[in-house]
Amino acid sequence: MKVRLLTAAALIAIATVMHAQVRLETGGGEAHFDRLPSSALTSLSGMLDTRLGLAHLELSGIEQDHLAIGNAGAFHAALHATAAPGAWRIEAGPVIDGGRDIGSRFASTYAGDVGIERDIGPVTVGSNLRAGVAQIGAQHSAWQQPALHAGWQVGPFRLDAAWNAIVLRDSTLKANDVLIAGETRPDTLYNHDVRNIQEMSIRGSWGWRPLALNAAVGHRYGLRAIPETWWSAGGALHLTPMISLVAQTGRQESNVLLDLRGGVYTTLGLRLEMPHAHPVHDDADNGQRALILHDAPGLVRLSFLLPVGVQRAVLAGDLTNWEPIALEPGTDGRWSIHLADRPGTWRLNIRTDGADWQPPPGLPSRADEFGRRVGLLVLE
């Protein structure tokens, strides 16, 4: 417990210094993982996401305590350089993953990753390629993972579909929860086998304050791989802008590269989420980039200072049922819109001249369930 508290405190401290978005979640429930008896389960997970200029840093991890059986855990770290030529978004950089299953040795992967995506109306399409080396004890395996994904947003509902393949080159092969064992032979660099594993998945989410729901289903198959279907369903009830009650159930997929077993679980817990607060800075006219004005009963006027040369700007968010509404330009370079003055914390984004949806300038933001940034409007 002491280690968990220190980890949580460290994440919050880093988030404060780096103006990062951070999420901490703890829960308890019951689990029945493959080749293990049912057990009570407690977990602590954390995520940190921040952008430093053209760099994008992601850190995440989870620790699971299967009471009276043992501990398991995994972590993920990625540092990407970003670019946005035209309507495209490109990220490339190193990725490190690691983990240890109950009663197993620590395993890790080291890879390079490059991805590209763009928005076409309400649809987002993209692809990425990741390649590296997996290490489990003394065993080293080269692998690569191409992937395609597409997402569709309509109002508060979002649907995502993805396909990926794992091409794994083993020098030593063994049976586990994912792979079918090959014939026994010496471990040499020139005597290896190749496994091609495919996976398809569909994810959906719906959010309307104070409730957010999510569900996912996926299937894995391939050459000499054990077929596997996994699924999840859950929701979050926002008690305050920072604290949510979360529930989740499903079958966790096994991890091919880190040799982590899958299993069925049900948990209930609390989530602490700190939004990424962008500093509000002064511009040439000494005005703030975002103004929240109460100049009409029952309405709030949002005024944003947008870049010079913008021809058209629209806003969509919780208060518009995620329907785009045009902002009106002013003579001072500001763009304004009137919305219902309803107390709470509301998500919203802005799009200018058909470009990507972005958090409004001058407002805090955070990552949504799909890792995309969304602005936060706090009305009191």
N, C-alpha and C positions, 0 to 999 in steps of 0.2 A: 504494500500500500504506500509506503514511504517513497519508493521508486516512482510509482505512478503519480504521486503528488508533485514530486520534483520535475518529472517530465512535463506535466501540465503547466507548472509555473514557468519552465524554460520556454515553452511554446508561446505563452502569453507575453513574456518579456521580449522575445525575438520579434513577435508581431508588432509590439508597440514601437520598438526601435526602427523596424524596417517598413512601417506602415503596411503590414501584410494582412491578408485575410486569413483567419485561423478558425478552426473548428475542432472542438473536443467533444467526445461522446463516450459515455460509460453506460453499461447495461448488464443485465443478468437474465438468465433463463435456463433453458434445457437444450442439450445437444446430443446427437447420436451420430458420431463420425464413423467412417468406414473402418471396420475391423477393431472398433472400440465399443465398450458398453455405454449405455446412456449415462449421462452425467449432468450435474448442475454446471452452469457456465457463467463466468463473469468476464467482461472484456472492457478494454480501454483503447480507444482509437483516437488519432489526431491527424490533422491536415493543416499544412501551411502553404499558401500560394501568394506569390508576390512578383511584381515586375519592377526591374531596376533598369530604366532606360530601355535598351534593346534586348535585355536579358530577362528570361522567364524562369523562375525557380519554383519547383514543386517538391514538397517533402510530405510523406505520409507514413503511417505505421499503425499496427494493431498488435495488442497482446491479449491472448486468450488464456484463461485459467480454467481448465477442466478439473473441477474439484475432485481430489482423491485419485486423479489419473495422471495429470502433468500439465505443463505449460507449452504453448505454441505461439508463434508470432511471425510477423513479416514486416518489411519496410520497403519503401520506394523513394528514390531520389532522382530528379531530372533537372538539368540546367540547359536551357535552349536559348540560342540566339534567334531573334524574330525579325521578320521583314514583311512589308505589305506592299508589293508592287501591284499597282492597279487594284483590281477587285480581289486579288488573291492574298492569302495569309500563309506565310511559310515559317516553319520552326525547325531547327536542327541542333543537335547536341548530344552529349552523353547521358546514358540512363543506367542506374544501378538498382538492382533488386536483390533482396536477401530474405531468408526465412529459415525457421527450424520447426519441424513437426514434433509431435510428442514422441519421445524416445528415439529421435532421428538426429543425424548430424546436420550442422549448419550448411546451407546451400546458398549460392549466389550466382547472379548473372551480371555480365558487363557488356554493354551494347552501345552502338551508335544509332541514332534515330533521326529521320527526316520526314516531315509531314507537310502537306499542302491542302488548303481548303478554301472555299468561297461560298458566298450566298447568291442564290438565284431566286429572287423573290422570297417567298416564305420557306424555301428549301435550302438546306446547307449540304454540300457534297464535299468529300475529301478523301484522301488516301495517305498512307504512310508506309515506310519500310524501316524495319528495325533488324539489326543483325549483330551477333556477338557470340560470347562463349559462356556456357553454363558450367559451374563447378560444384559437384557434390562429392565431398571428401576428396579422394585421389582421382576421381573420374572427371574428365573434361569433355564437353560436347559442344561442337559448333552448331549454330542454329541461325535461321533467319525467319522473319515474320512479316510478310506483306499483309496489308489490310485495306479495306474499303469501307466507307460509312456514309450514311445519308440521314438527314434529320428534317422534320417538317413541323413547323410551329403554326398553330391556329388558335388564337385567343390564349387562354391559360393552359391549353393542352399541347403536349409535345410528344412526337413519336420518332424514335431513332431505330435504324436497322444497320447491322454491321456484319461483315464477313472478314475472317482472317484465317491464315494458314500458318502452321509452324512446321518448317522443314528442319528436322533434327538429325544430325549426323553423330551416331554413337560409336565410340571405340570399344566400349564394354556395355553390354545390354543386360538388363535385369527386369524381372517382373515387378510391377507396382500397381497403383490404382488406375493408371492411365494406359500403360503400354503392355503389349503382349511380348513375353520374353522370346528372344532369338536363341539360336543354337549357341552352345558354349564354345568359346574359342579364345585364343590368346589376346591380350590387350596390346595392340600395336597401332602405330599411326597409319598403317597401310591396310588394316583389316577392320573395316567399319561398315555399318549398315545405315540406311537412310529411312526415316519415317516421315510421311507427309500427313499431317493432321489438319483437318478442316473444322471450322466452327462458325456457326451462324447464330445471330441473336437479334431479338427485338425488345426494345425498352419503351415504356410509356410513362408519362407523368402528367399530373393535373394539380394545379395549385391555385387556391383562392382563399386568401386570408380568412380565418387563421389555420386552415387545414391544407395539407399537401399530401398527395397520394402518389405511389410509384409501384410499378410492376415490371418484371422482365422474365424472359424465357429464352433459353439457348440450347443448342444441340451440337455435340462434338462427334466426329466420325473421322475415318481415314485409314490409310494403309497400316495394317497390323496395330491399330489402336483400338482400345476398348470403347465402344459407343457410350456416350454419357449425355443425359439430359439434365439441365439444371434450371432452377427457377427461383424467383423471389417476389415478395409482395410486402408492402409496408406503408407507413404513413407517419407524418409529423404534425403535432398539434402545437402551434406557436402560443406559448403562455405569455411571453413578452417578446420584444424585438430581438432579444439575445438568447432566450431560453426556450427550448421546445421539448415536449414529451414525444418520444419516438418508439415505434414498435415495428418489428421486422420478423418475417418468417420465410423459410424457403429451404432449398437444397443448394449448398455452396459447392461450386465446381472445384475439382481437384486442379492443382497447378502442375502442368507438364514439366516445366523447366526447373522448378524448385522442389519437385517431388513432395508436394503437400497434399494430404488426403482431403477429400470432400466429405460432406455429410449434411444431415438435416438439423436445423436449429430453429429456435424461437426465442426472441429476446425482447425486453422492455427496458427502456432507459431514458436518460436525459442527454440533451445536446446543448452545448454552449457555443455560440457562434458570434465572433467579433467581426463586424463589417470592416472592409478596407476603407479607411478614411483618407480620401485624397485631400491634401491641403488646399484650402481656398485662398488663392493669391490675387493680388490686385493687378489690374491691367492699366493701360495708358490713361483711361478716363477715371482712374481711382475707384471704379465700381467693382463689386464682387462678380465673379463669373456666374453665380447662381443667386437669384433673389426669390424669396417666398413672401408674397404680399397678400394681406387680407384686406382688400379694398371693396368687397361686396359681401353682403350677408349670405352665408352658406356656400361661398365660393372662395377658392384660393387662386391667385395668379402666380404662375411660375414664369420667371424671366431669366433667359440664358444669354450670355455673351458668346456668340458663335464666331468662327473664323471669318475674316473678310472674304467676300466672294461667294458665300453660300447663297444659292438661288431658291432652295426649297428645303424645309425641315419638317419632319413629322415626329410625333411622340406616341408611344404605346406602352401600356402598363396595366397594373391591377385596377386603377381607377377608370380605365377606358375599356375594361374587359379585353384588353390586348388588341383592340381595334385601332389602327393608326389614325391619328387626328393631326391635321396641319397646324403648325405654329404660325403666328402672325408676326411679320417683321416690323420693327420700329425704326424711327429715324436715327436712333442712337446706337445702331448695330446690335440691338437686342431682339430676341425672338421670344414671344410670350404665348401663353395658353391659359385658359380658365378651366379649373377642374373642381369637382365637388370637394368641399372642405370636410373631410371625414377623419377624425383622429385615428392614428395608427401609423405603422411603418409599411410603406407601399413600394413595390418594385416598378421601375419604369426605365425605358431606354429611348434614345433619340437616333434618327437616321437622317443624314443630310445628303441631298442630291443623289439618292439611290445607293449610297455607300453602305458599309456594314452598320448594323445596329451597335450602338455604344452607350455606356452610361453617360448621363448628362454632365457637362463640365461643371465642376464645383460641388457636386454631390458625392457623398460616400458611395461605395459600391462593394459588392461581394460576388463570389462565384455561386452560380446556381447548381442544381443537381447534375448538370452536364458539363460543369467546368467553365461555362461562359460567364462573363461579367455582366452584372445587372445593377443599375443604379437604385439607391434607396432614398425615398422621400419620407421624412418624419414630420407628421402633423400632430399638433398637440391641442 
